[in-house]
Amino acid sequence: MSENIHKSHNVSKLMYHFVFPTKYRRVVVDDEVEQVIKETCIEISKRYDIYFWR
C-alpha cells in the first residue's frame, strides 16, 4: 500500500507528530496508560484511513 493518500483530485501525505507532555516531568505514562494509547490508535486506524508508526 502506498504511503500517499490518493483521492479523486489530489495525492497527499499527511504527517502528524503527537506529544504527550506531563506536568513537572512526572512519570504518568506507565505501561497501562501506554497500552490504552496504543489500543486507541489501533481503533482509530480501523475506523479511518489512518496509519500510526511508532
PDB file of N, H, CA, C and O in Angstrom:
ATOM      1  N   MET A   1       0.840  -1.180   0.000  1.00  0.00           N
ATOM      2  CA  MET A   1       0.000   0.000   0.000  1.00  0.00           C
ATOM      3  C   MET A   1       0.883   1.240   0.000  1.00  0.00           C
ATOM      4  O   MET A   1       1.926   1.274   0.653  1.00  0.00           O
ATOM      5  N   SER A   2       0.461   2.242  -0.728  1.00  0.00           N
ATOM      6  H   SER A   2      -0.386   2.215  -1.258  1.00  0.00           H
ATOM      7  CA  SER A   2       1.221   3.475  -0.835  1.00  0.00           C
ATOM      8  C   SER A   2       1.103   4.306   0.438  1.00  0.00           C
ATOM      9  O   SER A   2       0.081   4.265   1.123  1.00  0.00           O
ATOM     10  N   GLU A   3       2.146   5.051   0.744  1.00  0.00           N
ATOM     11  H   GLU A   3       2.976   5.084   0.187  1.00  0.00           H
ATOM     12  CA  GLU A   3       2.103   5.947   1.897  1.00  0.00           C
ATOM     13  C   GLU A   3       1.301   7.200   1.575  1.00  0.00           C
ATOM     14  O   GLU A   3       0.863   7.909   2.482  1.00  0.00           O
ATOM     15  N   ASN A   4       1.107   7.473   0.297  1.00  0.00           N
ATOM     16  H   ASN A   4       1.463   6.897  -0.439  1.00  0.00           H
ATOM     17  CA  ASN A   4       0.361   8.652  -0.114  1.00  0.00           C
ATOM     18  C   ASN A   4      -1.131   8.368  -0.086  1.00  0.00           C
ATOM     19  O   ASN A   4      -1.569   7.225  -0.220  1.00  0.00           O
ATOM     20  N   ILE A   5      -1.900   9.431   0.090  1.00  0.00           N
ATOM     21  H   ILE A   5      -1.545  10.359   0.199  1.00  0.00           H
ATOM     22  CA  ILE A   5      -3.357   9.338   0.096  1.00  0.00           C
ATOM     23  C   ILE A   5      -3.837   9.745  -1.290  1.00  0.00           C
ATOM     24  O   ILE A   5      -3.666  10.892  -1.702  1.00  0.00           O
ATOM     25  N   HIS A   6      -4.428   8.818  -1.994  1.00  0.00           N
ATOM     26  H   HIS A   6      -4.567   7.886  -1.659  1.00  0.00           H
ATOM     27  CA  HIS A   6      -4.901   9.074  -3.353  1.00  0.00           C
ATOM     28  C   HIS A   6      -6.397   9.337  -3.321  1.00  0.00           C
ATOM     29  O   HIS A   6      -7.184   8.460  -2.966  1.00  0.00           O
ATOM     30  N   LYS A   7      -6.777  10.535  -3.690  1.00  0.00           N
ATOM     31  H   LYS A   7      -6.137  11.247  -3.978  1.00  0.00           H
ATOM     32  CA  LYS A   7      -8.187  10.910  -3.800  1.00  0.00           C
ATOM     33  C   LYS A   7      -8.496  11.205  -5.260  1.00  0.00           C
ATOM     34  O   LYS A   7      -7.622  11.079  -6.118  1.00  0.00           O
ATOM     35  N   SER A   8      -9.716  11.591  -5.543  1.00  0.00           N
ATOM     36  H   SER A   8     -10.426  11.693  -4.845  1.00  0.00           H
ATOM     37  CA  SER A   8     -10.111  11.781  -6.936  1.00  0.00           C
ATOM     38  C   SER A   8      -9.373  12.940  -7.619  1.00  0.00           C
ATOM     39  O   SER A   8      -9.143  12.887  -8.827  1.00  0.00           O
ATOM     40  N   HIS A   9      -8.996  13.985  -6.869  1.00  0.00           N
ATOM     41  H   HIS A   9      -9.183  14.029  -5.887  1.00  0.00           H
ATOM     42  CA  HIS A   9      -8.361  15.152  -7.487  1.00  0.00           C
ATOM     43  C   HIS A   9      -7.003  15.494  -6.898  1.00  0.00           C
ATOM     44  O   HIS A   9      -6.417  16.511  -7.268  1.00  0.00           O
ATOM     45  N   ASN A  10      -6.496  14.687  -6.006  1.00  0.00           N
ATOM     46  H   ASN A  10      -6.972  13.860  -5.705  1.00  0.00           H
ATOM     47  CA  ASN A  10      -5.200  15.015  -5.427  1.00  0.00           C
ATOM     48  C   ASN A  10      -4.517  13.789  -4.844  1.00  0.00           C
ATOM     49  O   ASN A  10      -5.132  12.747  -4.616  1.00  0.00           O
ATOM     50  N   VAL A  11      -3.239  13.953  -4.615  1.00  0.00           N
ATOM     51  H   VAL A  11      -2.740  14.800  -4.800  1.00  0.00           H
ATOM     52  CA  VAL A  11      -2.443  12.954  -3.921  1.00  0.00           C
ATOM     53  C   VAL A  11      -1.719  13.698  -2.813  1.00  0.00           C
ATOM     54  O   VAL A  11      -1.065  14.711  -3.064  1.00  0.00           O
ATOM     55  N   SER A  12      -1.832  13.204  -1.594  1.00  0.00           N
ATOM     56  H   SER A  12      -2.364  12.382  -1.390  1.00  0.00           H
ATOM     57  CA  SER A  12      -1.231  13.926  -0.478  1.00  0.00           C
ATOM     58  C   SER A  12      -0.630  12.949   0.521  1.00  0.00           C
ATOM     59  O   SER A  12      -0.849  11.739   0.461  1.00  0.00           O
ATOM     60  N   LYS A  13       0.125  13.515   1.428  1.00  0.00           N
ATOM     61  H   LYS A  13       0.303  14.498   1.477  1.00  0.00           H
ATOM     62  CA  LYS A  13       0.722  12.737   2.505  1.00  0.00           C
ATOM     63  C   LYS A  13       0.668  13.608   3.757  1.00  0.00           C
ATOM     64  O   LYS A  13       1.364  14.619   3.857  1.00  0.00           O
ATOM     65  N   LEU A  14      -0.162  13.204   4.697  1.00  0.00           N
ATOM     66  H   LEU A  14      -0.728  12.383   4.616  1.00  0.00           H
ATOM     67  CA  LEU A  14      -0.297  13.945   5.940  1.00  0.00           C
ATOM     68  C   LEU A  14       0.540  13.289   7.018  1.00  0.00           C
ATOM     69  O   LEU A  14       0.535  12.068   7.169  1.00  0.00           O
ATOM     70  N   MET A  15       1.250  14.099   7.755  1.00  0.00           N
ATOM     71  H   MET A  15       1.255  15.091   7.632  1.00  0.00           H
ATOM     72  CA  MET A  15       2.074  13.559   8.831  1.00  0.00           C
ATOM     73  C   MET A  15       1.824  14.391  10.083  1.00  0.00           C
ATOM     74  O   MET A  15       1.858  15.621  10.039  1.00  0.00           O
ATOM     75  N   TYR A  16       1.574  13.718  11.185  1.00  0.00           N
ATOM     76  H   TYR A  16       1.546  12.719  11.220  1.00  0.00           H
ATOM     77  CA  TYR A  16       1.353  14.371  12.465  1.00  0.00           C
ATOM     78  C   TYR A  16       2.356  13.857  13.471  1.00  0.00           C
ATOM     79  O   TYR A  16       2.834  12.726  13.376  1.00  0.00           O
ATOM     80  N   HIS A  17       2.661  14.682  14.413  1.00  0.00           N
ATOM     81  H   HIS A  17       2.272  15.600  14.490  1.00  0.00           H
ATOM     82  CA  HIS A  17       3.563  14.295  15.490  1.00  0.00           C
ATOM     83  C   HIS A  17       2.818  14.526  16.805  1.00  0.00           C
ATOM     84  O   HIS A  17       2.537  15.669  17.167  1.00  0.00           O
ATOM     85  N   PHE A  18       2.501  13.454  17.513  1.00  0.00           N
ATOM     86  H   PHE A  18       2.729  12.526  17.219  1.00  0.00           H
ATOM     87  CA  PHE A  18       1.783  13.563  18.776  1.00  0.00           C
ATOM     88  C   PHE A  18       2.783  13.617  19.926  1.00  0.00           C
ATOM     89  O   PHE A  18       3.743  12.849  19.976  1.00  0.00           O
ATOM     90  N   VAL A  19       2.535  14.530  20.835  1.00  0.00           N
ATOM     91  H   VAL A  19       1.754  15.153  20.794  1.00  0.00           H
ATOM     92  CA  VAL A  19       3.381  14.670  22.017  1.00  0.00           C
ATOM     93  C   VAL A  19       2.471  14.619  23.233  1.00  0.00           C
ATOM     94  O   VAL A  19       1.424  15.265  23.266  1.00  0.00           O
ATOM     95  N   PHE A  20       2.877  13.848  24.227  1.00  0.00           N
ATOM     96  H   PHE A  20       3.728  13.323  24.200  1.00  0.00           H
ATOM     97  CA  PHE A  20       2.120  13.729  25.464  1.00  0.00           C
ATOM     98  C   PHE A  20       2.944  14.303  26.609  1.00  0.00           C
ATOM     99  O   PHE A  20       3.592  13.557  27.343  1.00  0.00           O
ATOM    100  N   PRO A  21       2.923  15.626  26.765  1.00  0.00           N
ATOM    101  CA  PRO A  21       3.719  16.219  27.857  1.00  0.00           C
ATOM    102  C   PRO A  21       3.052  15.975  29.207  1.00  0.00           C
ATOM    103  O   PRO A  21       1.827  15.899  29.303  1.00  0.00           O
ATOM    104  N   THR A  22       3.860  15.856  30.228  1.00  0.00           N
ATOM    105  H   THR A  22       4.855  15.918  30.150  1.00  0.00           H
ATOM    106  CA  THR A  22       3.337  15.676  31.578  1.00  0.00           C
ATOM    107  C   THR A  22       3.815  16.819  32.453  1.00  0.00           C
ATOM    108  O   THR A  22       4.896  17.372  32.248  1.00  0.00           O
ATOM    109  N   LYS A  23       3.008  17.154  33.409  1.00  0.00           N
ATOM    110  H   LYS A  23       2.130  16.705  33.575  1.00  0.00           H
ATOM    111  CA  LYS A  23       3.324  18.267  34.296  1.00  0.00           C
ATOM    112  C   LYS A  23       4.437  17.863  35.264  1.00  0.00           C
ATOM    113  O   LYS A  23       4.406  16.776  35.840  1.00  0.00           O
ATOM    114  N   TYR A  24       5.396  18.729  35.433  1.00  0.00           N
ATOM    115  H   TYR A  24       5.421  19.612  34.966  1.00  0.00           H
ATOM    116  CA  TYR A  24       6.514  18.539  36.366  1.00  0.00           C
ATOM    117  C   TYR A  24       7.348  17.302  36.055  1.00  0.00           C
ATOM    118  O   TYR A  24       8.019  16.764  36.935  1.00  0.00           O
ATOM    119  N   ARG A  25       7.307  16.852  34.803  1.00  0.00           N
ATOM    120  H   ARG A  25       6.762  17.289  34.088  1.00  0.00           H
ATOM    121  CA  ARG A  25       8.109  15.707  34.346  1.00  0.00           C
ATOM    122  C   ARG A  25       7.875  14.454  35.179  1.00  0.00           C
ATOM    123  O   ARG A  25       8.783  13.641  35.347  1.00  0.00           O
ATOM    124  N   ARG A  26       6.683  14.298  35.693  1.00  0.00           N
ATOM    125  H   ARG A  26       5.945  14.959  35.556  1.00  0.00           H
ATOM    126  CA  ARG A  26       6.352  13.092  36.457  1.00  0.00           C
ATOM    127  C   ARG A  26       6.098  11.933  35.514  1.00  0.00           C
ATOM    128  O   ARG A  26       5.713  12.123  34.361  1.00  0.00           O
ATOM    129  N   VAL A  27       6.314  10.754  36.011  1.00  0.00           N
ATOM    130  H   VAL A  27       6.627  10.600  36.948  1.00  0.00           H
ATOM    131  CA  VAL A  27       6.050   9.560  35.220  1.00  0.00           C
ATOM    132  C   VAL A  27       4.560   9.248  35.329  1.00  0.00           C
ATOM    133  O   VAL A  27       4.098   8.664  36.309  1.00  0.00           O
ATOM    134  N   VAL A  28       3.834   9.647  34.313  1.00  0.00           N
ATOM    135  H   VAL A  28       4.209  10.122  33.517  1.00  0.00           H
ATOM    136  CA  VAL A  28       2.388   9.424  34.281  1.00  0.00           C
ATOM    137  C   VAL A  28       2.063   8.344  33.253  1.00  0.00           C
ATOM    138  O   VAL A  28       1.122   7.570  33.431  1.00  0.00           O
ATOM    139  N   VAL A  29       2.837   8.299  32.190  1.00  0.00           N
ATOM    140  H   VAL A  29       3.601   8.927  32.045  1.00  0.00           H
ATOM    141  CA  VAL A  29       2.596   7.328  31.134  1.00  0.00           C
ATOM    142  C   VAL A  29       3.316   6.032  31.513  1.00  0.00           C
ATOM    143  O   VAL A  29       4.450   5.787  31.101  1.00  0.00           O
ATOM    144  N   ASP A  30       2.643   5.231  32.289  1.00  0.00           N
ATOM    145  H   ASP A  30       1.722   5.430  32.624  1.00  0.00           H
ATOM    146  CA  ASP A  30       3.193   3.931  32.671  1.00  0.00           C
ATOM    147  C   ASP A  30       2.739   2.892  31.651  1.00  0.00           C
ATOM    148  O   ASP A  30       2.169   3.249  30.620  1.00  0.00           O
ATOM    149  N   ASP A  31       2.978   1.637  31.920  1.00  0.00           N
ATOM    150  H   ASP A  31       3.441   1.347  32.758  1.00  0.00           H
ATOM    151  CA  ASP A  31       2.643   0.574  30.964  1.00  0.00           C
ATOM    152  C   ASP A  31       1.146   0.503  30.670  1.00  0.00           C
ATOM    153  O   ASP A  31       0.743   0.250  29.535  1.00  0.00           O
ATOM    154  N   GLU A  32       0.340   0.724  31.681  1.00  0.00           N
ATOM    155  H   GLU A  32       0.667   0.930  32.603  1.00  0.00           H
ATOM    156  CA  GLU A  32      -1.115   0.664  31.490  1.00  0.00           C
ATOM    157  C   GLU A  32      -1.610   1.796  30.591  1.00  0.00           C
ATOM    158  O   GLU A  32      -2.416   1.572  29.688  1.00  0.00           O
ATOM    159  N   VAL A  33      -1.130   2.995  30.839  1.00  0.00           N
ATOM    160  H   VAL A  33      -0.475   3.177  31.573  1.00  0.00           H
ATOM    161  CA  VAL A  33      -1.537   4.149  30.029  1.00  0.00           C
ATOM    162  C   VAL A  33      -1.015   3.998  28.600  1.00  0.00           C
ATOM    163  O   VAL A  33      -1.716   4.326  27.643  1.00  0.00           O
ATOM    164  N   GLU A  34       0.193   3.512  28.460  1.00  0.00           N
ATOM    165  H   GLU A  34       0.763   3.246  29.237  1.00  0.00           H
ATOM    166  CA  GLU A  34       0.752   3.277  27.131  1.00  0.00           C
ATOM    167  C   GLU A  34      -0.094   2.282  26.341  1.00  0.00           C
ATOM    168  O   GLU A  34      -0.309   2.461  25.142  1.00  0.00           O
ATOM    169  N   GLN A  35      -0.568   1.249  26.999  1.00  0.00           N
ATOM    170  H   GLN A  35      -0.393   1.104  27.973  1.00  0.00           H
ATOM    171  CA  GLN A  35      -1.408   0.246  26.344  1.00  0.00           C
ATOM    172  C   GLN A  35      -2.736   0.853  25.895  1.00  0.00           C
ATOM    173  O   GLN A  35      -3.223   0.538  24.810  1.00  0.00           O
ATOM    174  N   VAL A  36      -3.315   1.705  26.707  1.00  0.00           N
ATOM    175  H   VAL A  36      -2.920   1.961  27.589  1.00  0.00           H
ATOM    176  CA  VAL A  36      -4.573   2.365  26.345  1.00  0.00           C
ATOM    177  C   VAL A  36      -4.362   3.280  25.135  1.00  0.00           C
ATOM    178  O   VAL A  36      -5.206   3.327  24.240  1.00  0.00           O
ATOM    179  N   ILE A  37      -3.257   3.995  25.104  1.00  0.00           N
ATOM    180  H   ILE A  37      -2.571   3.957  25.830  1.00  0.00           H
ATOM    181  CA  ILE A  37      -2.958   4.866  23.964  1.00  0.00           C
ATOM    182  C   ILE A  37      -2.799   4.028  22.700  1.00  0.00           C
ATOM    183  O   ILE A  37      -3.319   4.397  21.647  1.00  0.00           O
ATOM    184  N   LYS A  38      -2.093   2.911  22.790  1.00  0.00           N
ATOM    185  H   LYS A  38      -1.670   2.612  23.646  1.00  0.00           H
ATOM    186  CA  LYS A  38      -1.910   2.035  21.636  1.00  0.00           C
ATOM    187  C   LYS A  38      -3.242   1.479  21.148  1.00  0.00           C
ATOM    188  O   LYS A  38      -3.507   1.466  19.946  1.00  0.00           O
ATOM    189  N   GLU A  39      -4.082   1.018  22.075  1.00  0.00           N
ATOM    190  H   GLU A  39      -3.867   1.028  23.051  1.00  0.00           H
ATOM    191  CA  GLU A  39      -5.382   0.470  21.691  1.00  0.00           C
ATOM    192  C   GLU A  39      -6.259   1.530  21.044  1.00  0.00           C
ATOM    193  O   GLU A  39      -6.981   1.241  20.089  1.00  0.00           O
ATOM    194  N   THR A  40      -6.204   2.741  21.552  1.00  0.00           N
ATOM    195  H   THR A  40      -5.618   2.975  22.328  1.00  0.00           H
ATOM    196  CA  THR A  40      -6.972   3.834  20.969  1.00  0.00           C
ATOM    197  C   THR A  40      -6.506   4.126  19.549  1.00  0.00           C
ATOM    198  O   THR A  40      -7.330   4.337  18.659  1.00  0.00           O
ATOM    199  N   CYS A  41      -5.211   4.141  19.330  1.00  0.00           N
ATOM    200  H   CYS A  41      -4.542   3.970  20.053  1.00  0.00           H
ATOM    201  CA  CYS A  41      -4.674   4.369  17.992  1.00  0.00           C
ATOM    202  C   CYS A  41      -5.081   3.252  17.039  1.00  0.00           C
ATOM    203  O   CYS A  41      -5.396   3.514  15.878  1.00  0.00           O
ATOM    204  N   ILE A  42      -5.078   2.033  17.509  1.00  0.00           N
ATOM    205  H   ILE A  42      -4.822   1.820  18.452  1.00  0.00           H
ATOM    206  CA  ILE A  42      -5.484   0.901  16.675  1.00  0.00           C
ATOM    207  C   ILE A  42      -6.952   1.030  16.280  1.00  0.00           C
ATOM    208  O   ILE A  42      -7.304   0.801  15.122  1.00  0.00           O
ATOM    209  N   GLU A  43      -7.803   1.392  17.224  1.00  0.00           N
ATOM    210  H   GLU A  43      -7.517   1.578  18.164  1.00  0.00           H
ATOM    211  CA  GLU A  43      -9.228   1.561  16.913  1.00  0.00           C
ATOM    212  C   GLU A  43      -9.454   2.719  15.948  1.00  0.00           C
ATOM    213  O   GLU A  43     -10.312   2.632  15.069  1.00  0.00           O
ATOM    214  N   ILE A  44      -8.698   3.800  16.100  1.00  0.00           N
ATOM    215  H   ILE A  44      -8.001   3.871  16.814  1.00  0.00           H
ATOM    216  CA  ILE A  44      -8.812   4.933  15.171  1.00  0.00           C
ATOM    217  C   ILE A  44      -8.387   4.502  13.777  1.00  0.00           C
ATOM    218  O   ILE A  44      -9.030   4.866  12.793  1.00  0.00           O
ATOM    219  N   SER A  45      -7.309   3.732  13.684  1.00  0.00           N
ATOM    220  H   SER A  45      -6.787   3.437  14.483  1.00  0.00           H
ATOM    221  CA  SER A  45      -6.834   3.303  12.368  1.00  0.00           C
ATOM    222  C   SER A  45      -7.819   2.346  11.691  1.00  0.00           C
ATOM    223  O   SER A  45      -7.910   2.317  10.464  1.00  0.00           O
ATOM    224  N   LYS A  46      -8.544   1.574  12.475  1.00  0.00           N
ATOM    225  H   LYS A  46      -8.470   1.597  13.472  1.00  0.00           H
ATOM    226  CA  LYS A  46      -9.567   0.693  11.901  1.00  0.00           C
ATOM    227  C   LYS A  46     -10.752   1.500  11.368  1.00  0.00           C
ATOM    228  O   LYS A  46     -11.315   1.173  10.323  1.00  0.00           O
ATOM    229  N   ARG A  47     -11.117   2.538  12.083  1.00  0.00           N
ATOM    230  H   ARG A  47     -10.660   2.803  12.932  1.00  0.00           H
ATOM    231  CA  ARG A  47     -12.296   3.324  11.726  1.00  0.00           C
ATOM    232  C   ARG A  47     -12.030   4.271  10.555  1.00  0.00           C
ATOM    233  O   ARG A  47     -12.898   4.468   9.705  1.00  0.00           O
ATOM    234  N   TYR A  48     -10.844   4.849  10.511  1.00  0.00           N
ATOM    235  H   TYR A  48     -10.138   4.688  11.201  1.00  0.00           H
ATOM    236  CA  TYR A  48     -10.496   5.827   9.481  1.00  0.00           C
ATOM    237  C   TYR A  48      -9.312   5.299   8.682  1.00  0.00           C
ATOM    238  O   TYR A  48      -8.697   4.301   9.057  1.00  0.00           O
ATOM    239  N   ASP A  49      -9.007   5.948   7.619  1.00  0.00           N
ATOM    240  H   ASP A  49      -9.507   6.759   7.314  1.00  0.00           H
ATOM    241  CA  ASP A  49      -7.882   5.544   6.774  1.00  0.00           C
ATOM    242  C   ASP A  49      -6.611   6.234   7.280  1.00  0.00           C
ATOM    243  O   ASP A  49      -6.024   7.071   6.595  1.00  0.00           O
ATOM    244  N   ILE A  50      -6.205   5.861   8.494  1.00  0.00           N
ATOM    245  H   ILE A  50      -6.682   5.181   9.051  1.00  0.00           H
ATOM    246  CA  ILE A  50      -5.051   6.483   9.144  1.00  0.00           C
ATOM    247  C   ILE A  50      -4.116   5.382   9.599  1.00  0.00           C
ATOM    248  O   ILE A  50      -4.557   4.325  10.051  1.00  0.00           O
ATOM    249  N   TYR A  51      -2.823   5.633   9.477  1.00  0.00           N
ATOM    250  H   TYR A  51      -2.465   6.491   9.109  1.00  0.00           H
ATOM    251  CA  TYR A  51      -1.825   4.657   9.900  1.00  0.00           C
ATOM    252  C   TYR A  51      -0.916   5.301  10.943  1.00  0.00           C
ATOM    253  O   TYR A  51      -0.533   6.463  10.809  1.00  0.00           O
ATOM    254  N   PHE A  52      -0.583   4.555  11.959  1.00  0.00           N
ATOM    255  H   PHE A  52      -0.895   3.611  12.068  1.00  0.00           H
ATOM    256  CA  PHE A  52       0.274   5.042  13.028  1.00  0.00           C
ATOM    257  C   PHE A  52       1.604   4.300  12.985  1.00  0.00           C
ATOM    258  O   PHE A  52       1.646   3.081  12.817  1.00  0.00           O
ATOM    259  N   TRP A  53       2.695   5.060  13.139  1.00  0.00           N
ATOM    260  H   TRP A  53       2.661   6.050  13.276  1.00  0.00           H
ATOM    261  CA  TRP A  53       4.020   4.451  13.252  1.00  0.00           C
ATOM    262  C   TRP A  53       4.574   4.827  14.606  1.00  0.00           C
ATOM    263  O   TRP A  53       4.271   5.886  15.155  1.00  0.00           O
ATOM    264  N   ARG A  54       5.373   3.960  15.117  1.00  0.00           N
ATOM    265  H   ARG A  54       5.620   3.099  14.671  1.00  0.00           H
ATOM    266  CA  ARG A  54       5.977   4.264  16.411  1.00  0.00           C
ATOM    267  C   ARG A  54       7.466   4.382  16.266  1.00  0.00           C
ATOM    268  O   ARG A  54       8.164   4.636  17.247  1.00  0.00           O
TER     269      ARG A  54
END
